[in-house]
């Protein structure tokens, strides 16, 4: 079949444009062969090259005194004091998880774990951000997404649990825009000595290039290219491009690599992720300006009859490429053989600047490294403000809806209710350092036993906000993620992002993307939380329908005392509840508007970074002085839903009356607010701190009894708990 196609047809079949083919001819000075076409198609795919998005990613704030490594490596690194560093990143596995939910999600977890331990860090915490269409009812879409959700959760749990890494938090949301493309974003954080970070570089002429891990098969062939295209009715046919993971092998690989790092044996190491051996070899050589020779017949093979093309493009999992120090080969071989992993010397670093590939002594490809790895086409795609924005701003909330009716509808929404059916399938306590795990509301927290500190983390994005205003919505996602971290008592330090958008060939999508990037830049600059890494996932579109802009943000913060991690649910009868921050009548993109008006519309809530910082500082400072018992931010569903969640998770009633301009403002989603619980004896000192920080502070009620009373809303703790803790399970299991 290959021989019947001319070079133009082969290029187009690999999702290269004819313009890109001409550029390849100029780079090579000749016609490319089949292997070379495969290499260029993978490295210049949207997934690997960011050719549509790169223009807008420049300008992210990436530096701070605590940033050790920013974007450009396998993962970002921040200094957390006492000689230690946190290494973390978030990535998407959206397309694979839609086609094959279990393996798609599992290999997403496996890939992000490798990104972190490749840097020399032991993974100590996982999170995830997963999004689906509604799973309620018996429509075809609901049934499909119940199946997808069950598969994704099983895949995340199956891989993470086997690796012995706790999954300590995340988010699950539902919007109809994800009907054709569910989103699966995986996050991993690892711990390393600050002066023992390893990088993905291949340098030093004559240094050996070594392959370690699993054998290579044909699974995942074309995965990077598949992830750089929209879906249609035939998407199921792409199932063979989804990789198959083996967490037990990855656990061995993790331990072998960490043992390797203890000895002075290597120059660099790189995970074989998207585009497999192609991306790892070209990126390692590209970062150093080196060349490389590889003998593909020396690569350990899992299948018979594999070709050079197969070896270069396979995305088989649990593999690494190492640039070793010359003379250390045998020691490295002994380490990996001890862990029962494949290991082979497959090439060496050269000074030519070219990637030279051999097959049983015959050269089958020769490509200059820099143009492939560092000079992929940068596209300047058209941008256009979406037409829909003209129609959604002027929405009047004119229905006469009782607050009790609205509360009942919102509190039972799938976005609000407890997801223990999901997180109970994840081991959140392995390694015995989890302080605040899933289901405990707001940020998660993990103890650093070596230093007595704690790391807090949160993954967030309100996609409805991003739909009505991509720029402010992206800023709000950074604020929300940081706010959740601050609610644990930790100071937010840095983010990694996962930018999920529709088809970049649509000018309206590119406008959304550009605006979202500006929103992240603004927020990270003003909040002093640099971007230290991330991922872009485009073409999240099926049959012309794309997802809402979804710039998922994972924030990491440091708490100097692991014994002072704040809970987010009420703790003790008789304690006072305060509201921090001002409440306005802001319902754009709110759950109230979605549930009561069936619309995602309106004006985005005001974004004020100064107010946000004041809120963070108030909670963090008051916690350091032992003045707070609990803290939770006010987010989806406003004060009413946030406070009710605090009550049911804490299993105590509350009696609250909030002074509001309008009765329904109890559901407003004004930003930069929090609910805090204070012991009566600390009341005056806490008020003084809030005043010093210049933030509004209102005493609104107490923890009391077995009823949740919030203004004119009332529900028994028993009834609210039944809804909150049992609804999700009933829905997700209805057709099992």
N, C-alpha and C positions, 0 to 999 in steps of 0.2 A: 504493500500500500504506500509506504514511504517513497519508493522508487517511482511510483506513478505520479506523484505530486511534484510540481516544480517548486523552486525555492520560495517564490512569493506565496504559494498556497501553504507551504509548510510554516512560514512565518505567521500567516494569518491564523492558521490552526493553533498556533501557540499564543494567540492574543497579542501578537506584535502588529504594529501598523506598518504600512509600506514605507512611511517616512522613517520609522525606526529601523527598518531593514536597510534602508539606504545609509543611515548613520552607521550601522554595523559594518556595512561594506567599506565605508570610509575608514573606520577604526582598524579593520583587518587588512585593508588594501587588497581584498579578494572576496570571493563568495564564501559565506560561512557554511560549514558542514552541519549535519543534523545535530551532533552533540553541542556544537557552539550555539546553534539556534536555541536549544534547550536551556543553555546557561544564560544567554541574554534574556530570554523570555522570563525566566525565574527572577533574575536579579533586577530586571527592569519592570517587574510586575508592580502594581500598586502596593501590594502587601509588603514587598521588600524594599522598594525604592522611594515610596512616598512621593511619587512624581507629581501628583495633583496637590498634595498638602504641604510639601516642603516650603513653598513660598510663604506660607502663613505661620509656619512653626518658628521661623527666625524671630528673634526679639523676645522670646519667653525669658523672664528673669530666671537665671540658672545658678547664680552665685550667692553665697553667704559665707560668713566665717566658718560655719559648721558643715558646709558642703565639701566632701572629699572628692566625689565623682558625680558629674552631671550627666546630661544626655550624651549618647554616643557609644556607651558600653552596654554589656549585657543587662546591667541593672545600675541604679543610682546608689550612692553611698553618702550617709551623713554621720558626722561625729556625734556620739551621744555621751561623751565624757568618760573619764576613768580609763582611757586607752581603748575603748570599744567603739564599734561603728555598727549602724543599722544599714542593711543592704536590702533594697526593696524595688519592686516593679509590678505593674499591672498590664496584662495583655488580653486581647480578645481571642476567642475561638468560636465566633458566631456562625459562620457558614458551616463548618464541620458539625457543629452541635445541632443545626437544623436538619442536616442530612442524616446523621447518625448520632442521636443525642448522648448515648452512654459514652461511646469512644470519643466523640467530639469534645465533651466536657472533661473526660478523664485525661486525654492527651493535652488539653489546655492547662490543666493543673500540673501535669508532668513537665510541660514545657517551661512554665513560669518557675517551677522549683529548680530546674536546671539552670535557668538564667541567674538565679540567686546563688546557688552553690558553686557555679562556675567562677564566681567572684571570690571564692574562698570562705563563704559564710555558711554556717549551718542553719537551715531553715527552722524557724521557731514559731511561725504563725502564718496561717492562710486566711484569706477572706474571698468572697465572690460577690459579684453584682449580676443578677440574672433577671431577664425581662421577657414577658410573654404577653400574648393576647389574653382576654378574659377566659378563665377556665370554668365559669359557671354556666349551667344550662346544658342542653343536649345538641346544640348546633355542631356542625362538622368542625368548625374552627375550635370550639371549646373542647371537643373530644380530642382533637389533634394536639392542642396545647397541654391538656392534662397528660397525654402520652409523652410529649416533649419534656415537660417539667419533671415527671417521674424519672425519665431516662437521664436527664441532666443531673438531677440530685443524686441518683445512684452512681453516676460517673464521677462526680466531684467527691462523694464520700468514699467510693471504692478505691480511688487512687490516693487521696490524701490520708485516709485511715491506714492504708497499707504502708505508706511512707513514714508513719509515726509523727506527722506534723499536725498540730491542732488547727481546726478551722474555727476561728473564734468570733467571726462576725460576717456581716455582709448585708445585702438588701435584695428583696424580691418585689418587683412591681408589675402592674398589668395595665396595658393600654392596647387598644385595637390596632394601632400602627405597627405592632409587632406580630401581626397575624401571619405575615409571610416571611418574617425574619426574627426569630427569637434572638436575644443577645445573651452571651455568656462571657463575662469578663472575670478573669482570675487574678488574684493578688497573692504574692508571697513576700514575707519579710524574714531576713536572716540576720544572724549575729556573727561578727568577726572582730578580730583585733584590728584596730584602726591602721596599724602599720603593716598588716599582712593581707592586703587586698590584691587579687590577681586580675589580670586584664587579658582581653582577647587580641593578642598581638603575635605575629610571626616575624621574627627578625634574627639576624645573625647568620651570615652566609655559611651554609653547610650544616646548620642545625637540623636535626631530624624532625620530620613531621610524622606524628603517630596518631593512629586511630584506636579508640578504646570504647568499650561498651557492648551493646548488642550487635549481632550480625545485621547486615543490610539485606532487606527484601524489597519487593516491589510495592509495598503498601505506602500510601501517601503520594504516589507519583502524580505530579501536577498540582499538588495541594496549594502552593503559593499562587499559582495562576487561577485556580478555582476560587480562591478567596478574594480575587481581584475582579470578580464579575458578578453581575446581577443574576437572580434566580428566575426561573419560569416553571412551567408545568413539568419539565423534564429534569428537575433538580435531583430527583431520587436516583437518576442514572449516574450522578457524580459520587455515589457512595464509595466506589473504590478509591477515590482520592483522599478519603479520611484515614488517618493513621490509626494503628492499633497499639495500645499502650500495655506495658507490663510493669506495674509498680514495684514488684519484687526485685526485678532486675535494676530498676532505678534506685532502689534502696541500697543495693550493692554498689552501684555506681557512685552514689553519694558518699558512702563510707570510704570507698577506694580513693575518690578525689580528695576528701578531707585528709586522708592519710598521706596522699601524694604531696599535699600542700605543706605538710610539716617538714619536708625535706627540700633542699635547694636543687631541684631537678629540672624545672621547666622555665621557659621564657613567657609562655602565654597559653591560654586554654579557651576554647570556644564551644558552646553548645551547638549541636546540629539541629536547628529548629526548622523554620520554613525554608524550603529549597535545600535542606539537608547539607550534603558535602559541598555543594556549590557555594551556598551562602557562607558557611563557616570558613572555607578556605579563602575565598575572595575577600571576606571582611578582615580576616586576620592579616593577610598580606597587604590589603589596601590601607589599613591603619598605619602600617609601618613603611609603606613605599617599597615593599619587597616583591620578589618573584617567588615562584614555587614550582617544584616538579612533583607530580603524584603518579604513582603506578597503580592504576585502578584494579588490576588483576590481583593485587595484594590485599585489597579490602575484603575483610571477612564477609562471605556471602551466605545468605539463608536459603537461596533458591538456585536451581540449576538454570543455565542458559542466560544469565543476566548480562547485559551489555554495558559499555561505558556510559551510555545515556542513562540507563537505569541507576547505576551507581551514583552518578552526579545529581540526579533529580529525586531519588528516593527520599521520603520523609519518615523512614523507619525511626522509631523512638529510641530513647535511652542511649544516645551516642554522643561522643565528644571528640574534638580534634585538638591535639596538643602540639605545641612547638616546644620540643625538649632541648635541653642543653646537651651538646655533643658529648658523648661518652656516658650519658646517664640512661641510655636505652634499656640496658639489662635490669637496672634497679626498678625502672618504671614497669617493665614487663613483669617482674616478680610481684610487684604490688597488685597489679590487675589480675594476674593469674591466681594469686592468693584469694581474691574475691570472686573467682570463677567467672571472669569477664573476658571477652575477646580483646586482644591487644595486638597491634601490628605496626611496624615501621613501614609507612607507605610512600614516603617522599622526603624532600628536604627543601630548605629555604635557599633561594638563589638571589643573585643581584640583577637579573635580567628585567625585572618588572613585569614579566609574563607568567601566566599560568600555563604550564606545559603538562599535558595529560598523556600518559602512555598506557597501552594495552598489550601485554605480552611483548614488550620491547618496541612496539610500533607507536609512533606519536599519532594520536587521534584528535587532538585539539591543541591549539596554542592561541591564547587570548591575552592581550595586555590587561593587567589587573585594574589599574586606576580608572580607566574609562568605564569598566563594568561596575566596580564597587563604589566609586566616588563621583562619577560623572553621568549618572543616569539622567535621562531627559527630565527637565523641570518644566512642567506645563503651566501655562498661564491661562487657565480656563475662564470662560466668561462667567460673570457674576450678575445676579439680578435679584432685587428684593422680591420675595414671594408675593404673589397676588393675594393670597389668603389673608395677609396681614391687614389689608385694607378693610376687611369685612368683620374682623373680630374685636377691634378695640372698643367700640361703643356698645357695650352690653349693659343693660339696666336690670338690676336685681329687683324686679317689681312684683314678684309673687308674694302672697301672704302665707308664709310657711312658718309654722310653729317651730320654735327651737328644739323642742323635744322630738318632733318628727324628723327634723334634719339630723339631730344627733343620732337617733336610732338608725337612720340610713347610713350615716358616715362611719359610725363605730363598728358596724358589721361589714364594712367594705373589705374586700380581700387584700387591699393595700394596707389596711390598718391592723387587721387581726393578727394574732400570734402565729408564727410559722414554725412551731415546734415540730410539726410533721416533717419539715425539711431539716432543721438543724439538729434534730435528735439522731439523724442518720450520720452526722459528722462527729468524729471524736474531737471534742473541744478541750479535753483535759489531759491528753497525752503530753508527756514531758513535765507535767505537774507545775507549770508556771502560769497558767491562766488565772487571772484575778477577776476579770469581768468578761464573760463569754457571751455567746449568742442568746437572744431573748431577754437580755437585761437592759435593753433600751440604750440608745445613743452609742457612744464610742465603746470599743472593746479595749481591753488592757491586758498586758502580759508582763510578768515579773522578770527582771534581769537579775538572776540570783548572784551573778558575779559582782554586781555593784550595789545592789539594794535599790536600784531605780526601777521604774516601770516605763514601758512604751505603750502609748495609746494609739489607736488607729480607727479609721472609719472610711467607708466607701459610700459615696452619695451622688445623686443627681436627680433633681426634680425635672422630669422630661416635659411636663406641661409648661413649666416656666420657660424652658428652652424653646418650646414651640411658639409661644406668643412673643418672645423676645430673646433670640439666641445669645445676644451679648450679655444682657443682664442675667439671663438664666444660667449661663456658664459662670458668671461671677458669683451668683447665688449658690451654685454647686460647690464652689471652693469655700464660700462662707459657711455653708451647712456642714461640710465635712470637717472644717476647722472647729466649728462650734461644738460638734459632737465630741471631738477630742478634748476641747477645753472643759466640757461638762464632766469629764473624768478627773479634772484637776491638772491635766498635762498641758504644756505649752506647745501649740502647733509649730512644726519646724519646716516641713517640706511636703510636696505632693508628687505623686506620679499620676498620669492620666491615661484614659482609654477613650479615644474620640470616635464614637460610633455614629456614622452618618449614611445617607442614601447614596444615590448615583452621582459621582462628581461631574458626569457629562451633562447634568441638569444644572443650569446656571443658578437656580434658586437654592439648590443644595450647597453649591460652592459659596453662595452668599451666607447661608446659615453657618457653614464651616468657618469662613473668614470672621464673621461676627463673634462666634463662640471663642475663637482663639484670642480675639481682642479682649473679650470678657475675662478669660483666664489670666491673660497678661496683667490687666488692670488689678484684679483681685490679688494675685500672687505678689505683685509689686507693692501694693499698699498694705497688705497683711504680713509682708516679709516672710512668705512661705514659698521659696523658689521651687521651680519645676526641675526635678532631677532625673526624669525619664518618662517614658510613655509609649503609646502605641496608637496608630491610626487604623481604623477599620471602615473602609468605604464600600460602596456597592451593596449596602444592606437594603435591598430593594427586590421585590418580586412582582412581576407583571406590571411594572411601572409605578408601584406603590412603595414609597420609601418609609423608613422609620422616622420618628421625630428626632430632631437633633439630640444626641445623648452623650454629652461629654462627661463620662463618669470620672469622678475625682476621688483618689485615695489619699488621705492626709495621715501623716505620722507625727506624733508629738512625744515629748519627754516629760515625765513626772519624776522629780528628784527623789521622791520617797514612795516606794512601792506600798507602804502602809497607809498612804493617803490617797487611794483611788476612790473617787466618789461613786456611789451607786446612783441610779437614775429613777428609782421607784421610792415611794414613801416608806418611812422606816419606823416611826414611833407615834402612837396616839398622843395628842396634845401639842405636837410640834406645830410651828407657824409656817405657813406657805406664803412666799413672796413671789410677785411677778416683777421681773427685771425687763426694762425696755418699754417703749411706747407702743400702743396698739392703735392702728388706723383701720379705716374701712377699705381693706385691700383684698380683693377676691379674684384678681386676674390669675388664671391658671390654677385656681384652688380646687380642692376636693369638693368643697361646697358647691361650686359652680358645675363641676362634673356630675355630681350626684343629683342635685336639685334642678339643674337646667339642662343637663345632658350636653354640655358644651365645654370645649377647651378654648377659652377666649378671655378677653379682658386686657386690662393694663397691668403690666408686671409690677409687683410691689417695689417700693423704693429701695435702692441699694445705697447703703451708707457705710463705707469701710471704717470710718472713725467710730461710729456707734458699735460696729461689730467688735472692734478691738477693745473698746471700753467694756463690753460684755465679757469677753474672754478674760481680760485682766481682773475684773471684779470677782469672777468665780474662782480663778486660779489663786488670787491673793487671799480671798476669804477662806479658801480651802487650806492654804498653807498655815493660816492662823487657827485652824480647827473650828471655824465658825459655821460650817455647812454640814448638814447631815445627808443631803441628796441634791442633785441638780439634773434637770432635763430641759433641753431646748424646746421651744414652741415651733412646731413645723406643720406637717400635713394635718389638716383638720383644726388647726388653731388651738387656742387655750383649752377648749372643751375636750377635744380628743386627746391632746397631750396629757392633760391632767387625769383623765379617766384611765389612760394607759399606766400612768404612775400608780394609780390606786389599785388596779387589778393585779399588776405585777407585784406590788408590795402587799397585797391582800389586806388592805385597810381602807376604810371609807374616808371621804374628804367633805368638808363643808366650806364652800367658797362663794364669795360674791365679788365680782369684778366690776369696777366703775367703767362703763363704756358709753361712747357717744350713741351707738346704735346697738340694739339688743343682739342682732345677728353677728356683731363683731366678735362674739365669743368664738366664731369659726374663721375669723380673718387670719390670713397667713402672712401678716407683716413679719419682716425679717428681724434678726438681731434681738430676739427675746428669749427669756428662759424662766422656768419655774424652779425655785429653790426651797428646800426645807431647812428650817433653822430651829434649834432648841431655844425656847423662850429666854433663857438666861443670856443668850448671845445676840439677842435682837438688836440692841442699841449699837453694839460694835459692828454688826453687819451693816446696818443702815449707814453708819459713818463711812465704811469702806465704799459702799455704792455711791455715796455723796462725793467722796474724794475723787472717784473715777468719773463723775459727771454723768451717771446713768440713772434713768427713772427707776424708782423702787417703790412698789406698792404692796402693803400687807393685804392679802386677799382672803385669807381663811386659815383653817387648821386641819390637821389630820384627826378624824373623829368618826367613831361608829362604824356601821356596816352598810352605809348608803353613800353613793356618789351624788352630791348636791352641788351643782355649778350654776349659779344664777337661777334661771327658771327650768333647768334640766335636772331630772332626778331619776336614778335607777339604782336598784339594790346591787350591792357588791356581788351577790351570788348570781344574779341574772347577767350582769355585765361580764363576770368571769366566765360564765358558760358560753356566752357569745364569743368572747375574745379567745379563749383557749380551745374551743371545740369546732368552730365553724370551718376553719381551713381543712381540717381532716375530713369532715363530712363531704366537702366539695371535691377534694382531690381523689377521694376513694370511691366516688359515687358509681363508677362503672367498672370497678374491679370485681 
